[in-house]
Amino acid sequence: MSDDRGPPQQILRRLNLNLLYALAAILRAPTLTEAGRMIALSQPAMSMALRRLRENFDDPLVVYRHGERRLTALGEALRPRIMRIMREAGDVLDLRLDFDPATTSRMIVIAAPQEIELMLLRTTIPSLLRQAPGLRVELVPFNYSSVEALFERGVDLAILPGRMVNPTLPVRLLFEMSHTAMVCRDHPSLGDRMTVEQYLNGRHVALSEDMEDGNMGIHDHPLLARRNVLVRTSMYAMLPALVERTDLIATVASWSGQYYASTMPIRLITMPGELSPMPVAAQWPVHLDGAPYLEWVLDALKTGIEWHGLLSDRFDHQCG
């Protein structure tokens, strides 16, 4: 679609860049008054800003009616983009060639699957906070659609299954995760070993299909695809809880299974069919590549991975 407004430089010269702050606030806040509070502008000033933005985009962007706010299709499309621009602008203004954890007060936003949060980040984040008492960490819900969708929501660092890696973005392999079967310690029909027939005839509990496919590729593995799944959950921590007093079988990451087996009346059985280990990688937006604070976080992750005994000899491998 053609754009007759001129090259980007001319558009920027015509549009006061302060309006980008107003646009970000308008697309986030439930009311125009609240948007003004976010950036310390009066109601008349915000109304003027909204009028200018509507003229620039030739679109209402947001409609306020009966105490509710509704974004137009263009407003919805603009929201993740403007949030990304504001984050990148903040990173530019906050750019330092050195980084002192002891004095930092910055925020870092991390997204990771639940099992990574529960096992790796529960040990890594306390270590970060000991070194950087002023650091703020936000763990946001993981999105299995794409890593780009995570970055559009303002994520600084994504820890994700290798299946989701975007090869055009900075990436670092962290470790490879194997899987095991987890059952109640007193399971009525399973001993120390399990055949393929027992696995397929057993009753299973599993994560929701998109979560499990993102982590293990269930549609690519016939053994997983043919299970008799009776219960699905969107909470990883529910898997051991549901296994504990039932005859259900859960297929889980080996490291988390070992942890649960040491704290709950459950046990692990080697998978009867070979599941290829799943690579787990870290990715971050291009504009953060080489940022000292991000390298510091990656070093902390490496230490946590070593503590769990998962370190890959390819940790420092950079993929392009």
Disulfide bonds with the S-S distance in Angstrom:
none
